[in-house]
Amino acid sequence: MTAFARDAGLDPGTMPLEIRKLEQDLGGELLVPGGVKRPLRLTRLGKKVAAAAARVPASSVISPHRATNKRVSPRPSCDDPRA
């Protein structure tokens, strides 16, 4: 989940909270916990939500940064004097 959050530009620390809020809003669990060597799995409701989300055009998705009006600065490179 941490790698997914980072790839999506989200804070990995808030992912469990956001998932719980979504589960409360939808009235059911979305994920089945994995074990030591087993990944998380989607519940039946989770699969329905994932299928519905896959049908949403990417151009209509609002990034979390735009939704909160946060300005996101690119990370300076090693060659950047601001680093």
Short mmCIF file of the C-alpha atoms (twelve columns), coordinates in Angstrom:
data_MODEL
# 
_entry.id   MODEL 
# 
loop_
_atom_site.group_PDB 
_atom_site.id 
_atom_site.type_symbol 
_atom_site.label_atom_id 
_atom_site.label_alt_id 
_atom_site.label_comp_id 
_atom_site.label_asym_id 
_atom_site.label_seq_id 
_atom_site.Cartn_x 
_atom_site.Cartn_y 
_atom_site.Cartn_z 
_atom_site.pdbx_PDB_model_num 
ATOM 1  C CA . MET A 1  0.000   0.000   0.000   1 
ATOM 2  C CA . THR A 2  2.920   2.310   0.734   1 
ATOM 3  C CA . ALA A 3  4.346   1.927   -2.760  1 
ATOM 4  C CA . PHE A 4  0.930   2.550   -4.318  1 
ATOM 5  C CA . ALA A 5  0.433   5.698   -2.258  1 
ATOM 6  C CA . ARG A 6  3.823   7.074   -3.234  1 
ATOM 7  C CA . ASP A 7  3.262   6.253   -6.920  1 
ATOM 8  C CA . ALA A 8  -0.089  8.037   -6.760  1 
ATOM 9  C CA . GLY A 9  1.453   11.076  -5.075  1 
ATOM 10 C CA . LEU A 10 -0.414  10.470  -1.820  1 
ATOM 11 C CA . ASP A 11 0.813   10.422  1.760   1 
ATOM 12 C CA . PRO A 12 1.268   6.754   2.699   1 
ATOM 13 C CA . GLY A 13 0.491   7.562   6.333   1 
ATOM 14 C CA . THR A 14 -3.026  8.723   5.536   1 
ATOM 15 C CA . MET A 15 -3.984  5.844   3.244   1 
ATOM 16 C CA . PRO A 16 -5.470  3.607   5.994   1 
ATOM 17 C CA . LEU A 17 -7.521  6.536   7.315   1 
ATOM 18 C CA . GLU A 18 -8.825  7.404   3.859   1 
ATOM 19 C CA . ILE A 19 -9.734  3.780   3.184   1 
ATOM 20 C CA . ARG A 20 -11.600 3.555   6.512   1 
ATOM 21 C CA . LYS A 21 -13.533 6.742   5.719   1 
ATOM 22 C CA . LEU A 22 -14.482 5.353   2.322   1 
ATOM 23 C CA . GLU A 23 -15.558 2.058   3.906   1 
ATOM 24 C CA . GLN A 24 -17.743 3.956   6.378   1 
ATOM 25 C CA . ASP A 25 -19.299 6.000   3.573   1 
ATOM 26 C CA . LEU A 26 -20.005 2.855   1.539   1 
ATOM 27 C CA . GLY A 27 -21.121 0.744   4.477   1 
ATOM 28 C CA . GLY A 28 -18.696 -2.143  4.121   1 
ATOM 29 C CA . GLU A 29 -15.109 -3.301  4.007   1 
ATOM 30 C CA . LEU A 30 -13.118 -2.897  0.806   1 
ATOM 31 C CA . LEU A 31 -10.026 -4.932  1.672   1 
ATOM 32 C CA . VAL A 32 -9.247  -8.300  3.223   1 
ATOM 33 C CA . PRO A 33 -5.970  -8.144  5.166   1 
ATOM 34 C CA . GLY A 34 -3.172  -10.301 3.836   1 
ATOM 35 C CA . GLY A 35 -0.703  -12.253 5.853   1 
ATOM 36 C CA . VAL A 36 3.052   -12.226 6.074   1 
ATOM 37 C CA . LYS A 37 3.483   -13.305 2.460   1 
ATOM 38 C CA . ARG A 38 -0.019  -12.611 1.176   1 
ATOM 39 C CA . PRO A 39 -1.025  -9.263  -0.289  1 
ATOM 40 C CA . LEU A 40 -4.204  -7.395  0.544   1 
ATOM 41 C CA . ARG A 41 -7.218  -8.600  -1.427  1 
ATOM 42 C CA . LEU A 42 -10.390 -6.820  -2.466  1 
ATOM 43 C CA . THR A 43 -13.709 -7.824  -0.946  1 
ATOM 44 C CA . ARG A 44 -16.754 -8.178  -3.171  1 
ATOM 45 C CA . LEU A 45 -17.586 -4.516  -2.450  1 
ATOM 46 C CA . GLY A 46 -13.960 -3.570  -3.123  1 
ATOM 47 C CA . LYS A 47 -14.127 -5.255  -6.529  1 
ATOM 48 C CA . LYS A 48 -17.314 -3.342  -7.385  1 
ATOM 49 C CA . VAL A 49 -15.718 -0.037  -6.356  1 
ATOM 50 C CA . ALA A 50 -12.546 -0.832  -8.336  1 
ATOM 51 C CA . ALA A 51 -14.595 -1.715  -11.430 1 
ATOM 52 C CA . ALA A 52 -16.598 1.510   -11.147 1 
ATOM 53 C CA . ALA A 53 -13.425 3.567   -10.633 1 
ATOM 54 C CA . ALA A 54 -11.838 1.991   -13.708 1 
ATOM 55 C CA . ARG A 55 -14.686 3.366   -15.823 1 
ATOM 56 C CA . VAL A 56 -14.036 6.969   -14.735 1 
ATOM 57 C CA . PRO A 57 -11.993 8.826   -17.367 1 
ATOM 58 C CA . ALA A 58 -8.617  9.912   -15.973 1 
ATOM 59 C CA . SER A 59 -9.228  13.436  -17.281 1 
ATOM 60 C CA . SER A 60 -12.189 13.827  -14.910 1 
ATOM 61 C CA . VAL A 61 -10.285 12.823  -11.769 1 
ATOM 62 C CA . ILE A 62 -9.312  15.700  -9.500  1 
ATOM 63 C CA . SER A 63 -5.886  15.338  -7.957  1 
ATOM 64 C CA . PRO A 64 -5.792  15.644  -4.176  1 
ATOM 65 C CA . HIS A 65 -3.496  18.648  -4.575  1 
ATOM 66 C CA . ARG A 66 -5.975  20.503  -6.798  1 
ATOM 67 C CA . ALA A 67 -8.855  19.559  -4.529  1 
ATOM 68 C CA . THR A 68 -7.209  21.209  -1.535  1 
ATOM 69 C CA . ASN A 69 -5.704  24.111  -3.491  1 
ATOM 70 C CA . LYS A 70 -2.231  23.101  -2.364  1 
ATOM 71 C CA . ARG A 71 0.681   24.252  -4.445  1 
ATOM 72 C CA . VAL A 72 3.075   21.441  -5.130  1 
ATOM 73 C CA . SER A 73 6.664   22.360  -5.838  1 
ATOM 74 C CA . PRO A 74 8.851   19.937  -7.715  1 
ATOM 75 C CA . ARG A 75 11.663  18.468  -5.688  1 
ATOM 76 C CA . PRO A 76 14.955  20.149  -6.459  1 
ATOM 77 C CA . SER A 77 17.512  18.008  -8.258  1 
ATOM 78 C CA . CYS A 78 21.034  17.470  -7.028  1 
ATOM 79 C CA . ASP A 79 22.236  20.072  -9.542  1 
ATOM 80 C CA . ASP A 80 19.735  22.647  -8.297  1 
ATOM 81 C CA . PRO A 81 21.404  25.385  -6.194  1 
ATOM 82 C CA . ARG A 82 18.289  25.481  -3.972  1 
ATOM 83 C CA . ALA A 83 18.964  21.899  -2.800  1 
# 
